Amino acid sequence: MRQYNFDDIAPRKGTYCVKHDMTPEVFGTDDLLPMWVADMDFKTPDFILEAIRKRCEHEVLGYTFAPDGYKMAVLNWFQKRYGIATKWNRMRFVPGIVQGIAYALQTFTRPGDKVLITTPVYPPFINVPHRTGRVFVSSPLKTENGRFTFDFEDFERKAEGCKLLILSNPHNPGGTVWTKEELSRVADICLRKGVLVISDEIHADLTYPGFRHTSFTTVSEAAEHNSITFFAPSKTFNMAGLASSVCYVADENIRKEFFGFLDHNELSLGHIFGYYAAEAAFAHGEEWLQQLLMYLQGNINAAEQYLKEHCPEITFMRPEASFLLWMDFRAWNLPQKELVRKLVYDAKLGLNNGTDFGAEGEGFMRMNIGTNRETVLEGLRRIAAVGC
Ligand SMILES: Cc1ncc(COP(=O)(O)O)c(C=O)c1O
């Protein structure tokens, strides 16, 4: 078996990369360790880079539609990993998942319509509806046994009158892998209340051993016919700079409307490198992914151990998927603005501000540990140095 080396990360500064090069705009300073936006510092796997290089051997990069090899690789991955046996006619390319969600909002809602989200949540779930004149309705998540779960009573009440639910499955920022039972209850409520479910499954492939990702569409036949599901290889294989996401719609009527919107607006033609990169990822990525997850689990364990020893009042929700730590700084008892200032200017550490994920994020910050272990420990040392 080939061994991949995740300690060996490439320097990214100076590559117009958001995480390392946009810190002056976002934090007001360049002098910090960036552990915020959700891509990883690991090298994109060589079999993906090789596929792009190979395509360049043909020296024309013209308009290109989905190649057969790409479609086959996506369909195999869906069958094997999510238990979805399907055909390509139920899928469409979308350049990014946030864009896909924005297209779904345009297709199925109008300004003034209510859109349900469960907070804290990935900020575009709040911002995209809000900025496009929809009214977002938030049902706060509960924490039980160290993980998020739904407050079903509140969720049901809030679902009344909403047109659409945007669900992070698995959840960002908590890393929660929703169980089939949780998703079934969400599906039942949404069906009863006439709420269409948008399931964003971008973090699905980063589910850790011991947990099982359930694609919303596999929960029941009724759920399948009341949902649009988005997937992407971008987080998993660290290729977020390439447009390579897909949406899956099982229901013919929803498909007609949504794919109609994409086709009428000329949004369905993909990205040449996105296709070849995604094909390589799905065809050859299993072993790399397994090793990545082991490495990331090692990072999570190291972070837990470090905080326990050096800064026990700061804890985090142990993620069941993905490389994001939802860190609880409430023990410092600081107003959010001061917490952010202290981390940015005293600790020189760039984390995501908890309140960007909703009001429930007060006292919390999100740390990205998709980097080598030494960087994770350095980030934690910076926290310990200013707080404990
Ligand atoms: C839940 C979730 N959805 C979507 C995205 C971004 O997806 P895309 O780059 O495909 O728009 C992220 C990135 O962090 C995410 O966490």
The ligand as a MOL file (V3000), in Angstrom:
LIG
                    3D

  0  0  0     0  0            999 V3000
M  V30 BEGIN CTAB
M  V30 COUNTS 16 16 0 0 0
M  V30 BEGIN ATOM
M  V30 1 C -21.4270 23.0780 4.4420 0
M  V30 2 C -20.6560 23.7190 3.3350 0
M  V30 3 N -21.2500 23.8890 2.1460 0
M  V30 4 C -20.6040 24.4650 1.0930 0
M  V30 5 C -19.3010 24.9010 1.2340 0
M  V30 6 C -18.6320 25.5580 0.0740 0
M  V30 7 O -18.8900 24.8800 -1.0700 0
M  V30 8 P -18.5520 25.4660 -2.5010 0
M  V30 9 O -17.1410 25.9420 -2.4490 0
M  V30 10 O -18.7430 24.3030 -3.3970 0
M  V30 11 O -19.5190 26.5570 -2.7710 0
M  V30 12 C -18.6520 24.7450 2.4560 0
M  V30 13 C -17.2840 25.2450 2.6290 0
M  V30 14 O -16.7940 25.3850 3.7160 0
M  V30 15 C -19.3330 24.1300 3.5060 0
M  V30 16 O -18.7580 23.9180 4.6930 0
M  V30 END ATOM
M  V30 BEGIN BOND
M  V30 1 1 1 2
M  V30 2 1 2 3
M  V30 3 2 2 15
M  V30 4 2 3 4
M  V30 5 1 4 5
M  V30 6 1 5 6
M  V30 7 2 5 12
M  V30 8 1 6 7
M  V30 9 1 7 8
M  V30 10 2 8 9
M  V30 11 1 8 10
M  V30 12 1 8 11
M  V30 13 1 12 13
M  V30 14 1 12 15
M  V30 15 2 13 14
M  V30 16 1 15 16
M  V30 END BOND
M  V30 END CTAB
M  END
